[in-house]
């Protein structure tokens, strides 16, 4: 009822770490910053949060906001729609509710109750939680999953090791797309993925994938019958 908004993560590394970045922004559709979390001074529209390098943000139907500190503390943060802190879980490890590069977060609405999916990249799995961040289950068998996008009853997952996987509402694999399977020339072959790092799907079903290669390769794919 208050309109539509964009949420952005800004991570930073190297000599500038701790000086800039390490922030999450809420903006209007014109890019005007409405609220900032992270590496900021406290104010009416800003709240300091002790994270290192947040990599993704997701919003639930309730308005709750989830942030993963994927290149830092390996923690998942939950805020309400006014950015009041509600819960923090995680830390580095292999146990359930622990992470090794929790790169992406998504609130899936494919089932009757929304669920929070976390891409646990270096552990090669997805960790699934309820909206309260209580652990529910693990989906194994991924090659460095990075993030998520939901479209038409499916969940799309780019995997940094040469593949995009599509899941149904039951976490079953519908398709593996562009599987490079270790091909050394995947970066130059249009039918293969080399290092897909993020993606999105248009309302028409067009798939857009960006890859973490030297030329930052973005590509568009059309659906076929």
C-alpha positions as CSV (number, residue, x, y, z in Angstrom):
1,X,0.0,0.0,0.0
2,X,3.0,2.3,0.4
3,X,4.3,1.7,-3.1
4,X,7.0,-0.4,-4.7
5,X,10.7,-0.3,-3.6
6,X,14.1,-1.6,-4.6
7,X,16.6,-3.1,-2.1
8,X,20.3,-3.1,-2.8
9,X,23.4,-4.7,-1.2
10,X,26.7,-3.0,-1.5
11,X,29.8,-5.1,-0.6
12,X,33.4,-4.0,-0.7
13,X,36.8,-5.5,-0.4
14,X,40.5,-4.6,-0.4
15,X,41.9,-1.3,0.7
16,X,38.5,0.3,0.9
17,X,37.0,-2.3,3.3
18,X,35.6,-0.6,6.3
19,X,35.5,2.8,4.7
20,X,32.7,2.4,2.1
21,X,30.2,-0.2,1.2
22,X,28.9,-2.9,3.6
23,X,25.5,-1.4,3.3
24,X,21.9,-2.2,2.3
25,X,19.7,0.4,0.8
26,X,16.0,0.8,0.4
27,X,15.1,3.1,-2.5
28,X,12.1,4.2,-4.5
29,X,11.9,3.2,-8.1
30,X,13.8,6.4,-9.1
31,X,16.8,5.4,-6.9
32,X,16.1,7.9,-4.1
33,X,17.6,6.4,-0.9
34,X,14.9,6.0,1.8
35,X,16.7,3.9,4.3
36,X,20.3,2.6,4.9
37,X,21.5,-0.3,7.0
38,X,25.1,-1.2,7.8
39,X,28.2,1.0,7.6
40,X,26.5,4.3,8.5
41,X,25.9,6.7,11.4
42,X,22.6,6.3,13.2
43,X,19.8,8.6,12.1
44,X,16.1,8.8,11.3
45,X,16.7,6.9,8.0
46,X,19.9,5.1,8.8
47,X,20.9,2.3,11.2
48,X,24.4,0.9,11.8
49,X,24.7,-2.9,11.6
50,X,27.9,-4.7,12.4
51,X,28.4,-6.7,9.2
52,X,31.3,-6.9,6.8
53,X,30.2,-7.6,3.3
54,X,26.5,-8.2,2.7
55,X,25.8,-9.9,-0.6
56,X,22.0,-10.2,-0.9
57,X,18.7,-9.0,0.5
58,X,15.2,-10.4,0.3
59,X,11.7,-9.2,1.4
60,X,8.9,-11.4,2.7
61,X,5.2,-10.9,2.0
62,X,5.0,-9.6,5.6
63,X,7.5,-6.9,4.8
64,X,10.3,-8.5,6.9
65,X,13.7,-8.0,5.4
66,X,16.4,-10.6,5.3
67,X,20.1,-9.9,4.7
68,X,23.0,-12.3,4.3
69,X,26.6,-11.2,5.2
70,X,27.9,-13.6,2.6
71,X,31.5,-12.3,2.2
72,X,31.8,-11.6,5.9
73,X,30.4,-13.0,9.1
74,X,28.4,-15.8,7.4
75,X,25.3,-14.6,9.3
76,X,21.7,-14.1,8.2
77,X,19.8,-11.1,9.6
78,X,16.1,-10.6,9.9
79,X,14.4,-7.1,10.3
80,X,10.8,-6.1,10.3
81,X,9.4,-3.7,7.7
82,X,10.5,-0.7,9.8
83,X,14.0,-2.2,10.1
84,X,13.7,-3.2,13.7
85,X,16.2,-6.1,14.3
86,X,14.4,-9.4,15.0
87,X,16.8,-12.2,14.8
88,X,20.3,-13.2,13.6
89,X,21.5,-16.7,12.9
90,X,24.6,-18.4,11.4
91,X,28.3,-18.2,11.6
92,X,30.9,-20.1,9.6
93,X,30.6,-23.9,9.6
94,X,29.0,-26.9,8.0
95,X,26.2,-27.6,10.4
96,X,22.6,-26.7,9.7
97,X,22.2,-23.0,10.2
98,X,25.9,-22.4,9.6
99,X,27.3,-21.3,6.3
100,X,30.4,-21.0,4.2
101,X,29.7,-18.0,1.8
102,X,26.0,-17.5,2.3
103,X,25.9,-15.7,-1.0
104,X,22.2,-15.4,-1.7
105,X,18.8,-15.2,0.1
106,X,15.3,-15.5,-1.2
107,X,11.8,-15.7,0.2
108,X,10.1,-18.4,-1.8
109,X,6.3,-18.3,-2.1
110,X,6.1,-21.6,-4.1
111,X,4.6,-23.5,-1.2
112,X,1.6,-22.8,1.0
113,X,3.8,-21.0,3.6
114,X,6.6,-18.7,2.5
115,X,10.1,-20.0,3.2
116,X,13.6,-18.4,3.4
117,X,16.2,-20.0,1.1
118,X,19.9,-19.3,1.6
119,X,22.5,-20.2,-1.0
120,X,25.3,-21.8,1.0
121,X,27.9,-21.5,-1.8
122,X,31.1,-23.2,-0.5
123,X,29.1,-25.9,1.2
124,X,27.3,-26.7,-2.1
125,X,23.8,-26.6,-0.8
126,X,20.6,-24.7,-0.1
127,X,19.5,-24.2,3.5
128,X,15.8,-23.6,4.0
129,X,14.1,-21.9,7.0
130,X,10.7,-20.6,8.0
131,X,10.1,-16.9,8.2
132,X,11.3,-17.0,11.9
133,X,14.6,-18.4,10.6
134,X,14.0,-21.8,12.2
135,X,15.8,-24.5,10.2
136,X,13.6,-26.7,8.1
137,X,15.6,-28.7,5.6
138,X,18.7,-28.8,3.3
139,X,18.7,-29.2,-0.5
140,X,22.0,-30.9,-1.5
141,X,23.9,-31.4,-4.8
142,X,24.7,-27.9,-5.9
143,X,27.9,-26.5,-7.5
144,X,28.5,-23.3,-5.6
145,X,24.9,-21.8,-5.7
146,X,24.9,-18.0,-5.7
147,X,21.4,-16.6,-5.5
148,X,17.7,-17.2,-6.6
149,X,14.9,-16.0,-8.8
150,X,11.3,-17.2,-8.7
151,X,9.2,-17.4,-11.8
152,X,6.1,-19.3,-13.0
153,X,6.2,-21.9,-10.2
154,X,9.9,-22.5,-10.5
155,X,13.0,-21.4,-8.6
156,X,16.1,-20.6,-10.7
157,X,19.5,-21.0,-9.1
158,X,22.8,-19.9,-10.8
159,X,25.7,-22.0,-9.8
160,X,29.2,-20.5,-10.0
161,X,30.6,-23.8,-11.3
162,X,29.1,-23.8,-14.7
163,X,25.4,-24.4,-14.4
164,X,21.9,-23.0,-13.8
165,X,19.5,-25.3,-12.0
166,X,15.7,-25.0,-12.0
167,X,13.7,-26.4,-9.1
168,X,10.0,-27.0,-8.7
169,X,8.0,-26.3,-5.5
170,X,9.1,-29.6,-4.0
171,X,12.8,-28.8,-4.5
172,X,13.0,-31.3,-7.3
173,X,15.3,-30.6,-10.3
174,X,13.3,-29.6,-13.4
175,X,16.4,-28.8,-15.5
176,X,20.1,-28.2,-15.5
177,X,20.8,-25.5,-18.0
178,X,24.1,-24.8,-19.9
179,X,26.0,-27.5,-17.9
180,X,29.7,-26.9,-18.7
181,X,30.8,-30.0,-16.8
182,X,34.4,-28.8,-16.6
183,X,34.7,-27.7,-20.2
184,X,37.7,-25.4,-20.5
185,X,36.2,-23.3,-23.3
186,X,32.9,-22.7,-21.6
187,X,33.5,-18.9,-21.6
188,X,33.4,-18.8,-25.3
189,X,30.7,-21.3,-26.1
190,X,27.1,-19.8,-26.3
191,X,25.4,-23.0,-25.2
192,X,27.4,-23.4,-22.0
193,X,27.6,-21.4,-18.8
194,X,31.1,-20.7,-17.3
195,X,30.5,-18.9,-14.0
196,X,26.9,-17.8,-13.7
197,X,26.7,-15.5,-10.6
198,X,23.3,-13.9,-10.9
199,X,20.1,-14.1,-13.0
200,X,16.6,-12.9,-13.5
201,X,13.6,-13.9,-15.5
202,X,11.2,-11.6,-17.4
203,X,7.4,-11.8,-17.3
204,X,7.7,-13.4,-20.7
205,X,10.0,-16.1,-19.4
206,X,13.2,-14.7,-20.9
207,X,16.2,-15.7,-18.9
208,X,19.0,-13.2,-18.2
209,X,22.3,-14.4,-16.8
210,X,25.4,-12.6,-15.8
211,X,28.7,-14.5,-15.4
212,X,31.7,-13.8,-13.3
213,X,34.2,-14.0,-16.1
214,X,36.8,-11.5,-17.4
215,X,34.4,-9.6,-19.6
216,X,31.4,-9.9,-17.1
217,X,29.4,-11.7,-19.7
218,X,25.6,-11.0,-19.7
219,X,23.4,-13.1,-21.9
220,X,19.7,-13.4,-22.7
221,X,17.9,-16.7,-23.5
222,X,14.4,-17.1,-25.0
223,X,12.1,-19.9,-23.8
224,X,11.2,-22.7,-26.3
225,X,8.3,-25.0,-26.4
